[in-house]
Amino acid sequence: MKTNKIFRRKSFWAGLLLAQFLLFFVLSKVPTAVYKFENFFEFQKGLHQKLFSFLPFSVGDVFYVLLGIVTVFLIIKIINKKSRNSGLIKFLVLLNVLYFTYQIFWGMLYFQKPLIEKLPQKEPDVEAMKALALKYLEQCKQTRYLVDEDRYGVFKVYRKKALKSEILKQQAVLPQFINDKKAGVINSFKPSLFKGVMSYTGILGYYNPFTAEANYNSELPSTYLPFTLAHESAHQLGYAREQEANFIGYLIGKNSTNDELRYSTEYFVLKSLLNAIASEDEKFVKSIINQYSEEMKRDRFAERMFNRRHAGFLDAFFGFTNDLFLKSNQQEGSVTYSYFVDLLLRYESSAQ
């Protein structure tokens, strides 16, 4: 009798999880349902930021630590023969709650109307990419003269608070024909508690859907940092796809009056273009890199040294798992910049 009851409980929670998979799959195909989730995102994001933004540490990271402890505890219970059934039931309950919460807070936003549909049609063209690369090379050179350096002559961000405020300010002036989302007014950027680990994973930052915090690795070279914050702020606006968040981050940074944000954005765009061109014309890419100013070359060397110091198994593992995650959410893998570059080309051509 007791065995049948336990079996029914396990079957119920396993079946409920499967039903959730099917339900959210169906809802993802219904534009009206996705739109409702977009509206709900605005509500929960605002609520969570009001609750958590005043705390100086990442509440989401604390949540992940506690979640990790609970998960390990339940796995130990499942391994133990005496507590296996109760452990498995509690684990299934946890999965159901987490999956449901994730989907209503964030997961359904991956099925919004793609930004590319808001831009004029234009086939990716290598020559257009090269022209843009030359344009952004010159912009990088000019903006680089305006930013601060450390004692080694490498670009350094010293005023992070002003940088964060500028990003929120630029959210409010995004082109209306592209962005119809409500700009943020609450500073909810948080340095991650996992910064040491992040440096070895290749993860620059992440949005926490459970607390609406934009977490970043405070150990990053300054060339990465401002654009990473702009990228994560795009997630806070409600752009779930990674390359669309890159594009919104680019729009936030390109016309900024903050030289640090503008330089980091221009440098990101230049690197993205060169990565896209590399498979077609490696010689051109090398010639562009050779034309970097001495200041840019120092920044590039500092980036390469940072990446080299932190390369290893974790970097490869997280790169692989992130690639799978992106593809499972109807995005390109992490190794390609083509969708961002496509958006960039279309926007730049329409702005001319």
Contacts in CASP RR format, 6 or more apart in sequence:
PFRMAT RR
TARGET T0000
AUTHOR 0000-0000-0000
METHOD contacts of the structure
MODEL  1
MKTNKIFRRKSFWAGLLLAQFLLFFVLSKVPTAVYKFENFFEFQKGLHQK
LFSFLPFSVGDVFYVLLGIVTVFLIIKIINKKSRNSGLIKFLVLLNVLYF
TYQIFWGMLYFQKPLIEKLPQKEPDVEAMKALALKYLEQCKQTRYLVDED
RYGVFKVYRKKALKSEILKQQAVLPQFINDKKAGVINSFKPSLFKGVMSY
TGILGYYNPFTAEANYNSELPSTYLPFTLAHESAHQLGYAREQEANFIGY
LIGKNSTNDELRYSTEYFVLKSLLNAIASEDEKFVKSIINQYSEEMKRDR
FAERMFNRRHAGFLDAFFGFTNDLFLKSNQQEGSVTYSYFVDLLLRYESS
AQ
6 85 0 8 1.000
6 89 0 8 1.000
9 89 0 8 1.000
10 85 0 8 1.000
10 88 0 8 1.000
10 89 0 8 1.000
10 92 0 8 1.000
13 89 0 8 1.000
13 92 0 8 1.000
13 93 0 8 1.000
13 96 0 8 1.000
14 92 0 8 1.000
16 96 0 8 1.000
17 92 0 8 1.000
17 95 0 8 1.000
17 96 0 8 1.000
17 99 0 8 1.000
20 96 0 8 1.000
20 99 0 8 1.000
20 100 0 8 1.000
20 103 0 8 1.000
24 103 0 8 1.000
24 107 0 8 1.000
24 108 0 8 1.000
27 33 0 8 1.000
27 34 0 8 1.000
27 37 0 8 1.000
27 108 0 8 1.000
28 34 0 8 1.000
28 108 0 8 1.000
28 110 0 8 1.000
28 111 0 8 1.000
29 111 0 8 1.000
31 113 0 8 1.000
33 108 0 8 1.000
34 108 0 8 1.000
34 109 0 8 1.000
34 111 0 8 1.000
34 112 0 8 1.000
37 104 0 8 1.000
37 108 0 8 1.000
37 109 0 8 1.000
38 109 0 8 1.000
38 112 0 8 1.000
38 238 0 8 1.000
40 104 0 8 1.000
41 105 0 8 1.000
41 106 0 8 1.000
41 109 0 8 1.000
41 238 0 8 1.000
42 181 0 8 1.000
42 182 0 8 1.000
44 105 0 8 1.000
44 212 0 8 1.000
45 212 0 8 1.000
45 236 0 8 1.000
45 238 0 8 1.000
46 186 0 8 1.000
46 212 0 8 1.000
48 210 0 8 1.000
48 211 0 8 1.000
48 212 0 8 1.000
48 213 0 8 1.000
49 186 0 8 1.000
49 188 0 8 1.000
49 212 0 8 1.000
49 213 0 8 1.000
50 186 0 8 1.000
51 211 0 8 1.000
52 59 0 8 1.000
52 60 0 8 1.000
52 188 0 8 1.000
52 211 0 8 1.000
52 212 0 8 1.000
52 213 0 8 1.000
53 186 0 8 1.000
53 187 0 8 1.000
53 188 0 8 1.000
53 213 0 8 1.000
57 190 0 8 1.000
57 193 0 8 1.000
58 190 0 8 1.000
58 191 0 8 1.000
58 192 0 8 1.000
58 193 0 8 1.000
58 208 0 8 1.000
58 211 0 8 1.000
58 213 0 8 1.000
58 215 0 8 1.000
59 211 0 8 1.000
59 213 0 8 1.000
60 208 0 8 1.000
60 210 0 8 1.000
60 211 0 8 1.000
60 213 0 8 1.000
60 215 0 8 1.000
61 190 0 8 1.000
61 192 0 8 1.000
61 193 0 8 1.000
61 194 0 8 1.000
61 208 0 8 1.000
61 215 0 8 1.000
62 193 0 8 1.000
63 208 0 8 1.000
63 210 0 8 1.000
63 211 0 8 1.000
64 208 0 8 1.000
65 193 0 8 1.000
67 98 0 8 1.000
70 94 0 8 1.000
71 91 0 8 1.000
71 94 0 8 1.000
74 87 0 8 1.000
74 90 0 8 1.000
74 91 0 8 1.000
74 94 0 8 1.000
75 91 0 8 1.000
77 83 0 8 1.000
77 84 0 8 1.000
77 86 0 8 1.000
77 87 0 8 1.000
77 90 0 8 1.000
78 84 0 8 1.000
78 87 0 8 1.000
78 88 0 8 1.000
78 91 0 8 1.000
101 210 0 8 1.000
102 209 0 8 1.000
102 210 0 8 1.000
105 209 0 8 1.000
105 210 0 8 1.000
106 207 0 8 1.000
106 209 0 8 1.000
106 240 0 8 1.000
107 209 0 8 1.000
107 240 0 8 1.000
107 329 0 8 1.000
109 238 0 8 1.000
109 239 0 8 1.000
109 240 0 8 1.000
110 240 0 8 1.000
110 241 0 8 1.000
110 329 0 8 1.000
110 330 0 8 1.000
110 331 0 8 1.000
111 330 0 8 1.000
112 239 0 8 1.000
112 240 0 8 1.000
114 241 0 8 1.000
114 244 0 8 1.000
115 178 0 8 1.000
115 239 0 8 1.000
115 244 0 8 1.000
115 247 0 8 1.000
115 248 0 8 1.000
115 343 0 8 1.000
116 339 0 8 1.000
116 342 0 8 1.000
116 343 0 8 1.000
116 346 0 8 1.000
118 177 0 8 1.000
118 178 0 8 1.000
119 178 0 8 1.000
119 343 0 8 1.000
119 346 0 8 1.000
119 347 0 8 1.000
119 350 0 8 1.000
120 346 0 8 1.000
120 349 0 8 1.000
120 350 0 8 1.000
121 346 0 8 1.000
122 345 0 8 1.000
122 346 0 8 1.000
122 349 0 8 1.000
124 276 0 8 1.000
124 338 0 8 1.000
124 341 0 8 1.000
124 342 0 8 1.000
124 345 0 8 1.000
125 345 0 8 1.000
126 277 0 8 1.000
126 280 0 8 1.000
126 281 0 8 1.000
128 345 0 8 1.000
128 349 0 8 1.000
129 273 0 8 1.000
129 276 0 8 1.000
129 277 0 8 1.000
129 341 0 8 1.000
129 345 0 8 1.000
130 277 0 8 1.000
130 281 0 8 1.000
130 284 0 8 1.000
132 269 0 8 1.000
132 273 0 8 1.000
132 344 0 8 1.000
132 345 0 8 1.000
132 348 0 8 1.000
133 270 0 8 1.000
133 273 0 8 1.000
133 274 0 8 1.000
133 277 0 8 1.000
133 284 0 8 1.000
133 288 0 8 1.000
134 288 0 8 1.000
136 266 0 8 1.000
136 269 0 8 1.000
136 270 0 8 1.000
136 273 0 8 1.000
137 270 0 8 1.000
137 288 0 8 1.000
137 291 0 8 1.000
137 292 0 8 1.000
139 266 0 8 1.000
140 263 0 8 1.000
140 266 0 8 1.000
140 267 0 8 1.000
140 270 0 8 1.000
140 292 0 8 1.000
140 293 0 8 1.000
140 296 0 8 1.000
141 292 0 8 1.000
141 293 0 8 1.000
141 296 0 8 1.000
143 259 0 8 1.000
143 262 0 8 1.000
143 263 0 8 1.000
143 266 0 8 1.000
144 155 0 8 1.000
144 263 0 8 1.000
144 293 0 8 1.000
144 295 0 8 1.000
144 296 0 8 1.000
144 299 0 8 1.000
145 295 0 8 1.000
146 259 0 8 1.000
146 263 0 8 1.000
147 155 0 8 1.000
147 156 0 8 1.000
147 259 0 8 1.000
147 260 0 8 1.000
147 263 0 8 1.000
148 155 0 8 1.000
148 156 0 8 1.000
148 157 0 8 1.000
148 158 0 8 1.000
148 260 0 8 1.000
149 155 0 8 1.000
149 156 0 8 1.000
149 295 0 8 1.000
150 156 0 8 1.000
152 298 0 8 1.000
152 302 0 8 1.000
153 295 0 8 1.000
153 298 0 8 1.000
154 221 0 8 1.000
154 222 0 8 1.000
154 298 0 8 1.000
154 299 0 8 1.000
154 302 0 8 1.000
155 221 0 8 1.000
155 222 0 8 1.000
155 223 0 8 1.000
155 260 0 8 1.000
155 263 0 8 1.000
155 295 0 8 1.000
155 298 0 8 1.000
155 299 0 8 1.000
155 302 0 8 1.000
156 222 0 8 1.000
157 163 0 8 1.000
157 222 0 8 1.000
157 225 0 8 1.000
157 226 0 8 1.000
157 260 0 8 1.000
159 260 0 8 1.000
160 225 0 8 1.000
162 258 0 8 1.000
163 226 0 8 1.000
163 229 0 8 1.000
163 258 0 8 1.000
163 260 0 8 1.000
163 261 0 8 1.000
164 187 0 8 1.000
164 189 0 8 1.000
164 229 0 8 1.000
165 187 0 8 1.000
166 256 0 8 1.000
166 257 0 8 1.000
166 258 0 8 1.000
166 261 0 8 1.000
167 189 0 8 1.000
167 229 0 8 1.000
167 230 0 8 1.000
167 233 0 8 1.000
167 252 0 8 1.000
167 253 0 8 1.000
167 261 0 8 1.000
168 183 0 8 1.000
168 184 0 8 1.000
168 185 0 8 1.000
168 187 0 8 1.000
168 233 0 8 1.000
170 230 0 8 1.000
170 251 0 8 1.000
170 252 0 8 1.000
170 253 0 8 1.000
170 255 0 8 1.000
170 256 0 8 1.000
170 261 0 8 1.000
171 183 0 8 1.000
171 184 0 8 1.000
171 233 0 8 1.000
171 237 0 8 1.000
171 252 0 8 1.000
172 183 0 8 1.000
172 184 0 8 1.000
173 255 0 8 1.000
174 183 0 8 1.000
174 248 0 8 1.000
174 251 0 8 1.000
174 252 0 8 1.000
175 251 0 8 1.000
178 251 0 8 1.000
178 347 0 8 1.000
179 237 0 8 1.000
179 248 0 8 1.000
179 251 0 8 1.000
181 237 0 8 1.000
181 238 0 8 1.000
181 239 0 8 1.000
182 237 0 8 1.000
183 237 0 8 1.000
184 236 0 8 1.000
184 237 0 8 1.000
188 212 0 8 1.000
188 213 0 8 1.000
188 214 0 8 1.000
188 236 0 8 1.000
189 213 0 8 1.000
189 214 0 8 1.000
189 216 0 8 1.000
189 229 0 8 1.000
189 232 0 8 1.000
189 233 0 8 1.000
190 213 0 8 1.000
190 214 0 8 1.000
190 215 0 8 1.000
190 216 0 8 1.000
191 215 0 8 1.000
191 216 0 8 1.000
191 217 0 8 1.000
191 218 0 8 1.000
192 198 0 8 1.000
192 205 0 8 1.000
192 206 0 8 1.000
192 215 0 8 1.000
192 216 0 8 1.000
192 217 0 8 1.000
192 218 0 8 1.000
195 217 0 8 1.000
195 218 0 8 1.000
195 219 0 8 1.000
196 217 0 8 1.000
196 219 0 8 1.000
197 314 0 8 1.000
198 204 0 8 1.000
198 205 0 8 1.000
198 217 0 8 1.000
198 219 0 8 1.000
199 217 0 8 1.000
199 219 0 8 1.000
199 220 0 8 1.000
199 306 0 8 1.000
199 310 0 8 1.000
200 310 0 8 1.000
200 312 0 8 1.000
200 314 0 8 1.000
200 315 0 8 1.000
201 314 0 8 1.000
201 315 0 8 1.000
201 317 0 8 1.000
201 318 0 8 1.000
201 319 0 8 1.000
202 310 0 8 1.000
202 315 0 8 1.000
202 318 0 8 1.000
202 319 0 8 1.000
203 217 0 8 1.000
203 318 0 8 1.000
203 322 0 8 1.000
204 216 0 8 1.000
204 217 0 8 1.000
204 220 0 8 1.000
204 224 0 8 1.000
204 228 0 8 1.000
204 231 0 8 1.000
205 214 0 8 1.000
205 215 0 8 1.000
205 216 0 8 1.000
205 217 0 8 1.000
205 228 0 8 1.000
205 231 0 8 1.000
205 232 0 8 1.000
206 215 0 8 1.000
206 232 0 8 1.000
207 213 0 8 1.000
207 214 0 8 1.000
207 215 0 8 1.000
207 232 0 8 1.000
207 235 0 8 1.000
207 236 0 8 1.000
208 214 0 8 1.000
208 215 0 8 1.000
212 236 0 8 1.000
214 229 0 8 1.000
214 232 0 8 1.000
214 233 0 8 1.000
214 235 0 8 1.000
214 236 0 8 1.000
215 232 0 8 1.000
216 225 0 8 1.000
216 228 0 8 1.000
216 229 0 8 1.000
216 232 0 8 1.000
217 228 0 8 1.000
220 228 0 8 1.000
220 306 0 8 1.000
221 299 0 8 1.000
221 302 0 8 1.000
221 303 0 8 1.000
221 306 0 8 1.000
222 260 0 8 1.000
222 264 0 8 1.000
223 264 0 8 1.000
223 267 0 8 1.000
223 299 0 8 1.000
223 300 0 8 1.000
223 302 0 8 1.000
223 303 0 8 1.000
224 264 0 8 1.000
224 303 0 8 1.000
225 264 0 8 1.000
226 253 0 8 1.000
226 258 0 8 1.000
226 260 0 8 1.000
226 261 0 8 1.000
226 263 0 8 1.000
226 264 0 8 1.000
226 265 0 8 1.000
227 249 0 8 1.000
227 253 0 8 1.000
227 261 0 8 1.000
227 264 0 8 1.000
227 265 0 8 1.000
227 267 0 8 1.000
227 268 0 8 1.000
230 248 0 8 1.000
230 249 0 8 1.000
230 250 0 8 1.000
230 252 0 8 1.000
230 253 0 8 1.000
230 261 0 8 1.000
230 264 0 8 1.000
230 265 0 8 1.000
231 245 0 8 1.000
231 246 0 8 1.000
231 248 0 8 1.000
231 249 0 8 1.000
232 245 0 8 1.000
233 249 0 8 1.000
233 252 0 8 1.000
234 244 0 8 1.000
234 245 0 8 1.000
234 246 0 8 1.000
234 247 0 8 1.000
234 248 0 8 1.000
234 249 0 8 1.000
234 252 0 8 1.000
235 245 0 8 1.000
237 248 0 8 1.000
239 245 0 8 1.000
239 248 0 8 1.000
240 329 0 8 1.000
241 329 0 8 1.000
241 330 0 8 1.000
241 331 0 8 1.000
242 326 0 8 1.000
242 331 0 8 1.000
242 334 0 8 1.000
243 331 0 8 1.000
243 332 0 8 1.000
243 337 0 8 1.000
243 339 0 8 1.000
243 340 0 8 1.000
243 343 0 8 1.000
244 339 0 8 1.000
244 343 0 8 1.000
246 268 0 8 1.000
246 272 0 8 1.000
246 340 0 8 1.000
247 340 0 8 1.000
247 343 0 8 1.000
247 344 0 8 1.000
247 347 0 8 1.000
249 265 0 8 1.000
250 265 0 8 1.000
250 268 0 8 1.000
250 269 0 8 1.000
250 340 0 8 1.000
250 344 0 8 1.000
251 347 0 8 1.000
252 261 0 8 1.000
252 265 0 8 1.000
253 261 0 8 1.000
253 262 0 8 1.000
253 264 0 8 1.000
253 265 0 8 1.000
254 262 0 8 1.000
254 265 0 8 1.000
254 266 0 8 1.000
254 269 0 8 1.000
255 262 0 8 1.000
256 262 0 8 1.000
256 265 0 8 1.000
267 296 0 8 1.000
267 299 0 8 1.000
269 344 0 8 1.000
270 288 0 8 1.000
272 337 0 8 1.000
272 340 0 8 1.000
272 341 0 8 1.000
272 344 0 8 1.000
273 341 0 8 1.000
273 344 0 8 1.000
274 285 0 8 1.000
274 288 0 8 1.000
274 289 0 8 1.000
275 337 0 8 1.000
276 337 0 8 1.000
276 338 0 8 1.000
276 341 0 8 1.000
277 284 0 8 1.000
277 285 0 8 1.000
278 285 0 8 1.000
289 300 0 8 1.000
292 300 0 8 1.000
319 334 0 8 1.000
322 333 0 8 1.000
322 334 0 8 1.000
323 333 0 8 1.000
323 334 0 8 1.000
323 335 0 8 1.000
326 332 0 8 1.000
326 333 0 8 1.000
326 334 0 8 1.000
327 333 0 8 1.000
331 339 0 8 1.000
332 338 0 8 1.000
332 339 0 8 1.000
END
